[in-house]
Amino acid sequence: MQLKSFLIYIGICGLIATQAFASEYHVSISGSDDYSGTMNHPFKTIGAANRAARAGDTITVHSGTYREWIDPMYGGTSHLNRIVYRAAEGEEVFIKGSEVIRGWEKAGQGVWKVTLDNAFFGDYNPYRELVSGDWFLNYGRNHHTGEVYLNGKSFYEIDSLEKVFKPEILKDAQDKEGSLFQWYSERFTPYHYPHSTKIAGIMTTMEGDDRYINNIFIKTTAPDYDIFEKANRPKRKEGTMGFGLAIYDEHPSHLSESNFQIYEMSKEKLPVVAKNNLYLNGAVPYTNGVNEFVFNGSGSDISLEKKEDGIYLKLTTNGKSGNVPAKLLNSHAFGEAMVPEVPFENPDGNMVWFDRDYFNAIREESNNSAGPFSNLKLLDEYVKIWPR
């Protein structure tokens, strides 16, 4: 009997102690996250309150709409010692994952546009992430996890800006008339002044404006996992993981002279330059490449090995490649980057010369090889490329 009384006594004391030290934090849209969270000095966001609250505490949220992601930093220790989130008595609280966007500008023909900085989205930009899965019917076009609403009406995402200006009813839409309300998003990439982090402007490009000169491409065994899924990206379609530069085949090798407006250039696939590259084991070259060397036979391979004194590389070419004849490179061969319209150069304005290889060996005009090493024959044996 004494033991039973003792156990009840301890339980009551524990409960009293928990209540005695519990705190209540208040949140109000008129508050500040720099406040202490009291009734008279409430936090502005629920997020600030959940960073302060501990087991046994209560977070009381006052009337208003809170547009934030509630991600509790701490939790309770039992069903008797929780962190309680509640609306203030008699008050209405709404928590939403949407944002009210202002600053819209007319783009003409009943179309409006707005530009948002990536920083606006924090760690997650829903207009970059695609909806995917075997459960999802995409009807032949991409769908992002972001949405656009006007007066409570959800718009339909479409796959080109032209279609927004000339909307047509989507045949697969359940709401045929409503499917005329459409939206489209473009991602803009900042570019900088020469040798500076100061942003000179932003624009959207259709990829390209790339240069591949004196490189080695080799088809190797595919990994036993999907690298896209491993990077938390939508799983790639079968056959889209190529080796080499064939992915650029739809890009021109140059653009004809034209007075492009900035918005017009954003619709163009920008040029690609490919010269003096070596393709092994089935790697596929760019259609418009110049002086490209292709060896389709099998037997070539590349591998890395860790040893006690460092990391070793071996490239097996079976003597098929030799050294690819190529002139010594300098940055003048790269021309200007198309968007910022600036050359590739040293900070002092002089050209960059690529006259030494990975091991600092001098490259010779008469005997220069593709890849990071001036002599590929050295790689028929393991070569240490990174000491421990």
Buried (B, 14 or more C-beta within 10 A) or exposed (E): EEEEEEEEEEEEEEEEEBEEEBEBBBBBBEBBBEBEBEEEEBBBBBBBBBBBBBBBBBBBBBEBEBEBEBEBEEEBEEEEBBBEBEBBEEEEBEBEEEEEEEEEEEEEEEBEBEEBEEEEBEEEBBBEBEBBEEEEEEEEEEBBEBBBEEEEEEBBBBEEBEBBBEBEEBEEEEEEEBBBBBBBBEEBEEBEEBEEEEEBEBBBBEEBBBBBBBBBBBBBEEEEEBEBEEEEEBEEEEEEEBBBBBBBEEBBBEBEEEEEEEEEBBEBBBBBBBBBBBBBBBBBBBBBBEEBBBBEEEEBBBEEEEEEEEBBBBBBBEEBBEBBBBBBBBBEBBBEBBBBEBBBBEEEEEBBEBBEBEEEEEBEEEEBBBBBBBBBEBBEEBBBBEEE
